[in-house]
Amino acid sequence: MKSVREELWVHTKTRRAFKNITPEVNRILNESGIQEGLVLVNAMHISASVFINDDEAGLHADFEHFLERLAPEKPYDQYAHNGYEDNADAHLKRQIMGREVVVAITEGRLDFGPWEQIFYGEFDGMRDKRVLIKIIGE
């Protein structure tokens, strides 16, 4: 069995953002030569997320509105965590959207359902953050 590990670095210009990272995951998979196995993609920061969904702008706006209703950024003093930092809402949003995804690899390709793509969700951005790509298989 073969194993490949690579990190993607993401830097958003805004506090919250969604980025389709499927092309980067595909590139790493193609370079690995692995034909059958699994790929793990996970956010290496506790205020960011990795998830699978459709690449549709209206849906991403809906995510933003939904998450902001559940865990509004302000007022900052509504959260016990906020003292040294003001990002408690980002931690909560990450819990809702998830830490990682695992995708099957079949015949050298990500084995997705219709419209599925891998996204990085940023909830406390404007700084460098990592995403781990770990591929295992043959």
DSSP file (Angstrom, degrees, kcal/mol; ACC not computed):
  #  RESIDUE AA STRUCTURE BP1 BP2  ACC     N-H-->O    O-->H-N    N-H-->O    O-->H-N    TCO  KAPPA ALPHA  PHI   PSI    X-CA   Y-CA   Z-CA
    1    1 A M              0   0    0      0, 0.0     2,-0.3     0, 0.0   137,-0.2   0.000 360.0 360.0 360.0 144.2    0.0    0.0    0.0
    2    2 A K  E     -A  137   0A   0    135,-3.6   135,-2.2     2,-0.0     2,-0.4  -0.782 360.0-162.2-108.4 150.7    1.2    3.5   -0.8
    3    3 A S  E     -A  136   0A   0     -2,-0.3     2,-0.4   133,-0.2   133,-0.2  -0.999   5.1-174.0-135.4 136.2    0.7    6.7    1.2
    4    4 A V  E     -A  135   0A   0    131,-2.7   131,-2.7    -2,-0.4     2,-0.4  -0.995   1.8-171.5-130.1 135.8    0.9   10.3    0.2
    5    5 A R  E     +A  134   0A   0     -2,-0.4     2,-0.3   129,-0.2   129,-0.2  -0.995  13.5 159.3-129.2 130.3    0.7   13.4    2.4
    6    6 A E  E     -A  133   0A   0    127,-2.5   127,-3.0    -2,-0.4     2,-0.4  -0.990  25.9-140.0-145.2 152.3    0.5   17.0    1.2
    7    7 A E  E     -A  132   0A   0     -2,-0.3     2,-0.4   125,-0.2   125,-0.2  -0.927   7.0-154.4-113.8 138.7   -0.6   20.3    2.7
    8    8 A L  E     -A  131   0A   0    123,-2.8   123,-2.3    -2,-0.4     2,-0.5  -0.868  12.9-144.2-101.2 143.6   -2.5   23.0    1.0
    9    9 A W  E     -A  130   0A   0     -2,-0.4     2,-0.4   121,-0.2   121,-0.2  -0.937  16.2-169.7-109.1 133.0   -2.2   26.5    2.3
   10   10 A V  E     +A  129   0A   0    119,-3.1   119,-2.2    -2,-0.5     2,-0.4  -0.969  11.0 178.5-124.1 136.4   -5.2   28.8    2.2
   11   11 A H  E     -A  128   0A   0     -2,-0.4     2,-0.2   117,-0.2   117,-0.2  -0.926  13.2-161.8-137.1 110.6   -5.3   32.5    2.8
   12   12 A T        -     0   0    0    115,-0.5   114,-0.5    -2,-0.4     5,-0.1  -0.636  19.6-142.9 -93.5 152.9   -8.7   34.3    2.5
   13   13 A K  S    S+     0   0    0     -2,-0.2     2,-0.3   113,-0.1    -1,-0.1   0.541  85.9  51.7 -86.9  -8.7   -9.1   38.0    2.1
   14   14 A T  S    S-     0   0    0      1,-0.1   112,-0.5   108,-0.0    -2,-0.1  -0.816  88.9-113.3-125.5 164.8  -12.3   38.0    4.2
   15   15 A R  S    S+     0   0    0     -2,-0.3   110,-2.3   110,-0.2     2,-0.4   0.891 105.8  30.9 -64.5 -39.9  -13.1   36.6    7.7
   16   16 A R  S    S+     0   0    0    108,-0.2     2,-0.3   107,-0.1   107,-0.2  -0.965  75.1 144.5-123.9 138.8  -15.5   34.0    6.2
   17   17 A A  E     -E  122   0B   0    105,-1.9   105,-3.5    -2,-0.4     2,-0.4  -0.982  35.8-138.0-163.9 156.9  -15.2   32.3    2.8
   18   18 A F  E     -E  121   0B   0     -2,-0.3     2,-0.4   103,-0.2   103,-0.2  -0.993  21.8-172.4-121.7 132.3  -15.8   29.1    1.0
   19   19 A K  E     -E  120   0B   0    101,-2.7   101,-3.0    -2,-0.4     2,-0.7  -0.988  24.0-131.0-129.3 128.8  -13.2   27.8   -1.5
   20   20 A N  E     +E  119   0B   0     -2,-0.4    99,-0.2    99,-0.2     4,-0.1  -0.678  27.9 174.4 -75.5 115.8  -13.6   24.9   -3.9
   21   21 A I     >  +     0   0    0     97,-2.2     4,-2.2    -2,-0.7     3,-0.3   0.255  46.4 107.8-107.3  10.6  -10.4   22.8   -3.3
   22   22 A T  H  > S+     0   0    0     96,-0.9     4,-2.9     1,-0.2     5,-0.2   0.902  76.0  54.9 -56.3 -44.1  -11.4   19.9   -5.6
   23   23 A P  H  > S+     0   0    0      0, 0.0     4,-2.1     0, 0.0    -1,-0.2   0.901 109.5  47.1 -58.4 -39.4   -8.9   20.9   -8.3
   24   24 A E  H  > S+     0   0    0     -3,-0.3     4,-2.2     2,-0.2    -2,-0.2   0.902 112.6  48.8 -67.9 -40.6   -6.0   20.8   -5.8
   25   25 A V  H  X S+     0   0    0     -4,-2.2     4,-2.5     1,-0.2    -1,-0.2   0.920 111.6  50.4 -64.9 -42.6   -7.1   17.5   -4.4
   26   26 A N  H  X S+     0   0    0     -4,-2.9     4,-2.9     2,-0.2    -2,-0.2   0.898 108.7  52.2 -60.3 -41.3   -7.4   16.1   -7.9
   27   27 A R  H  X S+     0   0    0     -4,-2.1     4,-2.4    -5,-0.2    -2,-0.2   0.939 111.3  46.1 -60.2 -47.4   -3.9   17.3   -8.8
   28   28 A I  H  X S+     0   0    0     -4,-2.2     4,-1.5     1,-0.2    -2,-0.2   0.907 113.1  50.2 -63.8 -41.8   -2.4   15.6   -5.7
   29   29 A L  H  X>S+     0   0    0     -4,-2.5     4,-1.1     2,-0.2     5,-0.5   0.936 111.0  48.6 -61.1 -47.0   -4.3   12.4   -6.5
   30   30 A N  H  <5S+     0   0    0     -4,-2.9     3,-0.5     1,-0.2    -2,-0.2   0.903 111.5  49.6 -60.7 -41.8   -3.1   12.4  -10.1
   31   31 A E  H  <5S+     0   0    0     -4,-2.4    -1,-0.2     1,-0.2    -2,-0.2   0.788 105.2  59.7 -67.2 -27.4    0.5   13.0   -9.0
   32   32 A S  H  <5S-     0   0    0     -4,-1.5    -1,-0.2    -3,-0.3    -2,-0.2   0.804  93.0-143.2 -72.4 -29.1    0.3   10.2   -6.5
   33   33 A G  T  <5 +     0   0    0     -4,-1.1     2,-0.3    -3,-0.5    -3,-0.1   0.468  46.4 149.6  77.3   0.8   -0.5    7.5   -9.1
   34   34 A I      < +     0   0    0     -5,-0.5    -1,-0.3     1,-0.1     3,-0.1  -0.513  22.5 178.6 -71.6 131.0   -2.9    5.8   -6.7
   35   35 A Q        +     0   0    0      1,-0.3    73,-2.7    -2,-0.3    72,-0.4   0.734  66.9  27.8-104.0 -31.1   -5.8    4.1   -8.5
   36   36 A E  S    S+     0   0    0     70,-0.2   102,-2.5    71,-0.2    -1,-0.3  -0.994  91.7  63.7-137.2 127.3   -7.8    2.5   -5.6
   37   37 A G  E    S-CB 105 137A   0     68,-1.7    68,-2.7    -2,-0.4     2,-0.3  -0.970  72.4 -61.8 164.5-146.5   -8.0    3.8   -2.1
   38   38 A L  E     -CB 104 136A   0     98,-2.6    98,-2.5    -2,-0.3     2,-0.4  -0.977  25.5-151.4-138.9 148.6   -9.1    6.7    0.1
   39   39 A V  E     -CB 103 135A   0     64,-2.3    64,-2.4    -2,-0.3     2,-0.5  -0.993   8.3-159.4-122.3 130.7   -8.3   10.3    0.4
   40   40 A L  E     -CB 102 134A   0     94,-3.2    94,-2.7    -2,-0.4     2,-0.5  -0.914   8.5-174.9-103.6 131.7   -8.7   12.2    3.7
   41   41 A V  E     +CB 101 133A   0     60,-2.6    60,-2.2    -2,-0.5     2,-0.4  -0.979  14.3 167.1-127.2 116.9   -9.0   16.0    3.4
   42   42 A N  E     -CB 100 132A   0     90,-2.1    90,-2.9    -2,-0.5     2,-0.3  -0.987  38.1-116.8-139.3 146.2   -9.1   17.9    6.7
   43   43 A A  E     - B   0 131A   0     56,-2.3    88,-0.2    -2,-0.4     7,-0.1  -0.566  18.1-155.4 -72.9 132.1   -8.8   21.4    8.0
   44   44 A M  S    S+     0   0    0     86,-2.4     2,-0.3    -2,-0.3    86,-0.1  -0.023  72.3  72.2 -99.8  29.2   -5.8   21.8   10.3
   45   45 A H  S >  S-     0   0    0      3,-0.1     3,-1.4    54,-0.1    -2,-0.1  -0.996  78.3-131.7-145.7 140.7   -7.2   24.7   12.1
   46   46 A I  T 3  S+     0   0    0     -2,-0.3    48,-0.2     1,-0.3    49,-0.1   0.418 104.9  51.5 -79.5   2.9  -10.1   24.8   14.7
   47   47 A S  T 3  S+     0   0    0     47,-0.1    76,-1.7    77,-0.1    77,-0.4   0.037 102.3  70.9-121.9  25.9  -11.9   27.7   13.0
   48   48 A A  E <   -F  122   0B   0     -3,-1.4     2,-0.3    74,-0.2    74,-0.2  -0.913  62.4-156.5-136.3 163.7  -12.0   26.2    9.5
   49   49 A S  E     -F  121   0B   0     72,-2.8    72,-3.0    -2,-0.3     2,-0.4  -0.921  12.9-151.0-139.3 158.3  -13.9   23.4    7.9
   50   50 A V  E     +F  120   0B   0     48,-0.9     2,-0.3    -2,-0.3    70,-0.2  -0.997  33.0 153.7-129.2 132.5  -13.7   20.9    5.0
   51   51 A F  E     -F  119   0B   0     68,-2.0    68,-3.2    -2,-0.4     2,-0.5  -0.951  38.2-117.9-151.0 166.4  -17.0   19.6    3.6
   52   52 A I  E     +F  118   0B   0     -2,-0.3     2,-0.3    66,-0.2    66,-0.2  -0.941  50.9 115.9-113.5 132.1  -18.6   18.2    0.5
   53   53 A N  E     -F  117   0B   0     64,-1.8    64,-1.5    -2,-0.5     2,-0.2  -0.933  62.3 -52.8-167.9-168.0  -21.5   19.9   -1.4
   54   54 A D        -     0   0    0     -2,-0.3     2,-1.5    62,-0.2    62,-0.1  -0.551  41.8-126.6 -83.5 144.0  -22.5   21.6   -4.6
   55   55 A D        +     0   0    0     60,-0.5     2,-0.4    -2,-0.2    -1,-0.1  -0.627  61.6 133.8 -90.3  77.8  -20.5   24.5   -6.1
   56   56 A E     >  -     0   0    0     -2,-1.5     4,-2.0     1,-0.1     3,-0.4  -0.992  53.9-143.4-134.6 124.3  -23.4   26.9   -6.4
   57   57 A A  H  > S+     0   0    0     -2,-0.4     4,-2.2     1,-0.2     5,-0.2   0.849 100.5  53.5 -59.5 -39.5  -23.2   30.6   -5.2
   58   58 A G  H  > S+     0   0    0      1,-0.2     4,-2.0     2,-0.2    -1,-0.2   0.893 108.7  50.0 -63.2 -39.4  -26.7   30.7   -3.9
   59   59 A L  H  > S+     0   0    0     -3,-0.4     4,-2.5     2,-0.2    -1,-0.2   0.895 109.0  51.8 -65.0 -40.5  -26.1   27.7   -1.7
   60   60 A H  H  X S+     0   0    0     -4,-2.0     4,-2.2     2,-0.2    -2,-0.2   0.889 109.1  50.3 -64.6 -38.3  -22.9   29.2   -0.4
   61   61 A A  H  X S+     0   0    0     -4,-2.2     4,-2.4     2,-0.2    -1,-0.2   0.889 109.2  52.4 -64.0 -38.8  -24.9   32.4    0.5
   62   62 A D  H  X S+     0   0    0     -4,-2.0     4,-2.9     2,-0.2    -2,-0.2   0.906 107.3  51.7 -63.6 -41.5  -27.4   30.2    2.2
   63   63 A F  H  X S+     0   0    0     -4,-2.5     4,-3.0     2,-0.2     5,-0.3   0.946 110.0  49.9 -56.8 -48.1  -24.7   28.5    4.3
   64   64 A E  H  X S+     0   0    0     -4,-2.2     4,-2.2     1,-0.2    -2,-0.2   0.927 114.2  43.3 -58.3 -48.2  -23.4   31.9    5.3
   65   65 A H  H  X S+     0   0    0     -4,-2.4     4,-1.9     2,-0.2    -1,-0.2   0.913 115.0  49.8 -65.7 -42.7  -26.9   33.1    6.4
   66   66 A F  H  X S+     0   0    0     -4,-2.9     4,-1.9     1,-0.2    -2,-0.2   0.935 113.7  44.7 -60.4 -49.2  -27.7   29.8    8.2
   67   67 A L  H  X S+     0   0    0     -4,-3.0     4,-2.9     1,-0.2    -1,-0.2   0.881 111.2  53.2 -65.9 -38.4  -24.4   29.7   10.1
   68   68 A E  H  < S+     0   0    0     -4,-2.2    -1,-0.2    -5,-0.3    -2,-0.2   0.844 108.5  50.6 -68.3 -32.3  -24.7   33.4   11.1
   69   69 A R  H  < S+     0   0    0     -4,-1.9    -1,-0.2    -5,-0.2    -2,-0.2   0.897 115.8  42.4 -68.5 -39.5  -28.2   32.8   12.5
   70   70 A L  H  < S+     0   0    0     -4,-1.9    -2,-0.2     1,-0.2    -3,-0.2   0.890 136.0  12.4 -73.6 -40.2  -26.9   29.8   14.5
   71   71 A A  S  < S-     0   0    0     -4,-2.9    -1,-0.2    -5,-0.2    -2,-0.2  -0.651  80.8-161.3-140.1  77.5  -23.7   31.4   15.7
   72   72 A P        -     0   0    0      0, 0.0    17,-0.1     0, 0.0    -4,-0.1  -0.305  18.8-135.0 -64.9 143.7  -23.6   35.2   15.0
   73   73 A E  S    S+     0   0    0     16,-0.1    16,-0.2    15,-0.1    15,-0.1   0.920  71.9  86.4 -61.9 -44.9  -20.2   36.8   15.1
   74   74 A K        +     0   0    0      1,-0.1     2,-0.1     2,-0.1    -1,-0.1  -0.838  62.1  43.7-119.7 153.8  -21.4   39.8   17.2
   75   75 A P    >   -     0   0    0      0, 0.0     3,-1.7     0, 0.0     4,-0.2   0.448  69.0-159.8 -75.0 142.3  -21.9   40.8   19.8
   76   76 A Y  G >  S+     0   0    0      1,-0.3     3,-1.5     2,-0.1     6,-0.3   0.820  84.3  65.8 -61.0 -32.4  -18.6   39.4   20.9
   77   77 A D  G 3  S+     0   0    0      1,-0.3    -1,-0.3     4,-0.1    -3,-0.1   0.471  79.0  81.7 -75.8   2.0  -19.4   39.4   24.6
   78   78 A Q  G <  S+     0   0    0     -3,-1.7     2,-0.4     2,-0.0    -1,-0.3   0.625  85.6  70.3 -76.4 -11.0  -22.2   36.8   24.1
   79   79 A Y    <   -     0   0    0     -3,-1.5     3,-0.3    -4,-0.2     9,-0.1  -0.897  69.2-149.7-113.6 134.4  -19.5   34.1   24.2
   80   80 A A  S    S+     0   0    0     -2,-0.4    -1,-0.1     1,-0.2    -3,-0.0   0.813  98.6  61.4 -65.4 -30.7  -17.5   32.9   27.2
   81   81 A H  S    S+     0   0    0      2,-0.1     2,-0.5     3,-0.0     3,-0.5   0.848  82.3  92.1 -65.2 -34.8  -14.6   32.0   24.9
   82   82 A N        +     0   0    0     -3,-0.3     4,-0.2    -6,-0.3    -3,-0.0  -0.493  51.5  92.0 -71.7 116.1  -14.2   35.6   23.6
   83   83 A G  S    S+     0   0    0      2,-1.0    -1,-0.2    -2,-0.5    -2,-0.1   0.007  96.7  24.1-160.3 -71.8  -11.6   37.4   25.8
   84   84 A Y  S    S+     0   0    0     -3,-0.5     2,-0.2     1,-0.0    -2,-0.1   0.880 137.6  21.3 -72.6 -39.6   -8.2   37.0   24.3
   85   85 A E        -     0   0    0     -4,-0.5    -2,-1.0     0, 0.0     3,-0.1  -0.738  66.5-139.2-121.6 171.5   -9.7   36.5   20.8
   86   86 A D  S    S+     0   0    0     -2,-0.2     3,-0.2    -4,-0.2    -4,-0.1  -0.224  74.2  98.2-122.2  42.9  -13.1   37.3   19.2
   87   87 A N    >>  +     0   0    0      1,-0.1     4,-1.5     2,-0.1     3,-0.6   0.088  30.7 119.3-123.1  24.6  -13.6   34.1   17.3
   88   88 A A  H 3> S+     0   0    0      1,-0.3     4,-1.9     2,-0.2     3,-0.2   0.896  78.8  56.9 -56.5 -39.6  -16.0   31.9   19.3
   89   89 A D  H 3> S+     0   0    0    -16,-0.2     4,-2.5     1,-0.2    -1,-0.3   0.863 102.3  55.7 -60.2 -35.3  -18.5   32.0   16.5
   90   90 A A  H <> S+     0   0    0     -3,-0.6     4,-2.0     2,-0.2    -1,-0.2   0.881 105.7  50.9 -65.7 -38.6  -15.9   30.6   14.1
   91   91 A H  H  X S+     0   0    0     -4,-1.5     4,-1.7    -3,-0.2    -1,-0.2   0.913 112.1  47.2 -63.9 -42.9  -15.3   27.6   16.4
   92   92 A L  H  X S+     0   0    0     -4,-1.9     4,-1.6     2,-0.2    -2,-0.2   0.902 110.3  51.9 -66.3 -41.5  -19.0   26.9   16.5
   93   93 A K  H  X S+     0   0    0     -4,-2.5     4,-2.3     1,-0.2     5,-0.2   0.886 107.3  53.5 -62.9 -39.1  -19.4   27.2   12.8
   94   94 A R  H  X S+     0   0    0     -4,-2.0     4,-2.3     1,-0.2    -1,-0.2   0.899 105.3  54.1 -62.1 -40.8  -16.6   24.7   12.2
   95   95 A Q  H  < S+     0   0    0     -4,-1.7    -1,-0.2     1,-0.2    -2,-0.2   0.875 111.1  46.4 -61.2 -36.8  -18.4   22.2   14.5
   96   96 A I  H  < S+     0   0    0     -4,-1.6    -2,-0.2     1,-0.2    -1,-0.2   0.915 117.9  39.9 -71.6 -43.7  -21.5   22.5   12.4
   97   97 A M  H  < S-     0   0    0     -4,-2.3    -2,-0.2     1,-0.2    -1,-0.2   0.688 112.4-120.7 -85.4 -18.9  -19.8   22.2    9.0
   98   98 A G     <  -     0   0    0     -4,-2.3   -48,-0.9    -5,-0.2    -1,-0.2  -0.037   2.3-107.2 100.5 159.2  -17.3   19.5   10.0
   99   99 A R  S    S-     0   0    0    -50,-0.2   -56,-2.3     1,-0.2     2,-0.3   0.830  85.1  -2.6 -92.2 -39.3  -13.6   19.0   10.2
  100  100 A E  E     -C   42   0A   0    -58,-0.2     2,-0.3   -51,-0.1   -58,-0.2  -0.916  50.0-140.9-150.9 169.5  -12.9   16.6    7.3
  101  101 A V  E     -C   41   0A   0    -60,-2.2   -60,-2.6    -2,-0.3     2,-0.4  -0.969   8.8-153.1-133.3 152.5  -14.1   14.4    4.5
  102  102 A V  E     -C   40   0A   0     -2,-0.3     2,-0.4   -62,-0.2   -62,-0.2  -0.998  15.8-171.9-123.7 129.9  -13.1   11.0    3.2
  103  103 A V  E     -C   39   0A   0    -64,-2.4   -64,-2.3    -2,-0.4     2,-0.1  -0.976  22.2-121.8-125.7 135.4  -13.6   10.2   -0.5
  104  104 A A  E     -C   38   0A   0     -2,-0.4     7,-2.9     7,-0.4     2,-0.5  -0.422  19.1-142.7 -69.1 147.1  -13.2    6.9   -2.2
  105  105 A I  E     +CD  37 110A   0    -68,-2.7   -68,-1.7     5,-0.2     2,-0.4  -0.973  22.8 177.2-112.4 123.1  -10.7    6.6   -5.1
  106  106 A T  E >   - D   0 109A   0      3,-2.4     3,-1.4    -2,-0.5   -70,-0.2  -0.991  68.8 -12.7-131.0 124.3  -11.9    4.4   -7.9
  107  107 A E  T 3  S-     0   0    0     -2,-0.4   -71,-0.2   -72,-0.4    -1,-0.1   0.871 129.2 -54.1  52.6  40.5   -9.9    3.9  -11.1
  108  108 A G  T 3  S+     0   0    0    -73,-2.7     2,-0.3     1,-0.2    -1,-0.3   0.576 118.2 101.5  77.5  10.8   -7.7    6.9  -10.2
  109  109 A R  E <  S-D  106   0A   0     -3,-1.4    -3,-2.4   -74,-0.4     2,-0.3  -0.915  82.2 -99.3-127.8 152.9  -10.6    9.3   -9.7
  110  110 A L  E     -D  105   0A   0     -2,-0.3     2,-1.6    -5,-0.2    -5,-0.2  -0.570  38.3-133.9 -65.6 126.9  -12.5   10.8   -6.8
  111  111 A D        +     0   0    0     -7,-2.9    -7,-0.4    -2,-0.3     2,-0.2  -0.592  43.2 164.6 -92.1  78.0  -15.6    8.7   -6.6
  112  112 A F        -     0   0    0     -2,-1.6     3,-0.1     4,-0.1    -9,-0.0  -0.505  35.9-125.8 -92.6 157.5  -18.2   11.5   -6.2
  113  113 A G    >   -     0   0    0      1,-0.2     3,-1.6    -2,-0.2    -1,-0.1  -0.398  61.9 -53.8 -83.8 176.1  -21.9   11.6   -6.6
  114  114 A P  T 3  S-     0   0    0      0, 0.0    -1,-0.2     0, 0.0   -60,-0.0  -0.286 123.8  -1.1 -56.5 133.6  -23.5   14.1   -8.9
  115  115 A W  T 3  S+     0   0    0      1,-0.2   -60,-0.5    -3,-0.1     2,-0.1   0.341  91.6 147.2  72.6  -3.3  -22.5   17.7   -8.2
  116  116 A E    <   +     0   0    0     -3,-1.6     2,-0.3   -62,-0.1    -1,-0.2  -0.419  15.6 164.3 -70.7 137.5  -20.2   16.8   -5.3
  117  117 A Q  E     - F   0  53B   0    -64,-1.5   -64,-1.8    -2,-0.1     2,-0.5  -0.947  37.1-112.2-142.8 159.3  -17.1   18.9   -4.7
  118  118 A I  E     - F   0  52B   0     -2,-0.3   -97,-2.2   -66,-0.2   -96,-0.9  -0.846  36.2-168.8-100.1 131.2  -14.7   19.4   -1.8
  119  119 A F  E     -EF  20  51B   0    -68,-3.2   -68,-2.0    -2,-0.5     2,-0.5  -0.910  21.5-144.0-122.9 146.7  -14.8   22.8   -0.1
  120  120 A Y  E     -EF  19  50B   0   -101,-3.0  -101,-2.7    -2,-0.4     2,-0.5  -0.933  21.0-157.3 -99.2 127.6  -12.7   24.6    2.5
  121  121 A G  E     -EF  18  49B   0    -72,-3.0   -72,-2.8    -2,-0.5     2,-0.5  -0.944   4.3-162.9-109.9 123.8  -14.8   26.7    4.8
  122  122 A E  E     +EF  17  48B   0   -105,-3.5  -105,-1.9    -2,-0.5   -74,-0.2  -0.902  19.5 165.8-108.3 130.0  -13.1   29.6    6.5
  123  123 A F  S    S+     0   0    0    -76,-1.7   -75,-0.1    -2,-0.5  -107,-0.1   0.407  81.0  28.4-122.9  -2.0  -14.7   31.3    9.5
  124  124 A D  S    S+     0   0    0    -77,-0.4  -108,-0.2  -110,-0.1  -109,-0.1  -0.384  92.1 152.8-153.1  64.3  -11.9   33.3   11.0
  125  125 A G        +     0   0    0   -110,-2.3  -110,-0.2    -3,-0.1     3,-0.1   0.313  27.7  97.8 -89.0-154.3   -9.7   34.2    8.0
  126  126 A M  S    S+     0   0    0   -114,-0.5     2,-0.3  -112,-0.5    -1,-0.1   0.750  84.0  76.4  73.5  30.6   -7.3   36.7    6.7
  127  127 A R  S    S-     0   0    0   -117,-0.1  -115,-0.5  -115,-0.0    -1,-0.3  -0.969  92.4 -79.3-156.7 163.1   -4.3   34.6    7.7
  128  128 A D  E     +A   11   0A   0     -2,-0.3     2,-0.3  -117,-0.2  -117,-0.2  -0.444  49.7 172.4 -70.3 134.1   -2.5   31.5    6.5
  129  129 A K  E     -A   10   0A   0   -119,-2.2  -119,-3.1    -2,-0.2     2,-0.3  -0.969  22.0-126.2-140.2 157.1   -4.1   28.1    7.3
  130  130 A R  E     -A    9   0A   0     -2,-0.3   -86,-2.4  -121,-0.2     2,-0.4  -0.737  10.0-163.5-108.2 150.9   -3.4   24.5    6.3
  131  131 A V  E     -AB   8  43A   0   -123,-2.3  -123,-2.8    -2,-0.3     2,-0.4  -0.999  20.1-139.3-126.9 127.6   -5.5   21.7    4.8
  132  132 A L  E     -AB   7  42A   0    -90,-2.9   -90,-2.1    -2,-0.4     2,-0.5  -0.735  12.8-167.5 -89.3 132.5   -4.1   18.2    5.1
  133  133 A I  E     +AB   6  41A   0   -127,-3.0  -127,-2.5    -2,-0.4     2,-0.5  -0.985  10.4 177.4-115.9 117.6   -4.5   15.8    2.1
  134  134 A K  E     -AB   5  40A   0    -94,-2.7   -94,-3.2    -2,-0.5     2,-0.5  -0.980   4.3-173.8-125.1 119.2   -3.7   12.2    3.0
  135  135 A I  E     +AB   4  39A   0   -131,-2.7  -131,-2.7    -2,-0.5     2,-0.4  -0.944   3.9 178.4-115.9 130.3   -4.1    9.5    0.3
  136  136 A I  E     +AB   3  38A   0    -98,-2.5   -98,-2.6    -2,-0.5     2,-0.3  -0.990  32.6  75.5-129.3 141.8   -3.7    5.8    0.9
  137  137 A G  E      AB   2  37A   0   -135,-2.2  -135,-3.6    -2,-0.4  -100,-0.2  -0.990 360.0 360.0 158.0-161.7   -4.2    3.0   -1.5
  138  138 A E              0   0    0   -102,-2.5  -101,-0.1    -2,-0.3    -1,-0.1   0.317 360.0 360.0-125.0 360.0   -2.6    1.2   -4.5
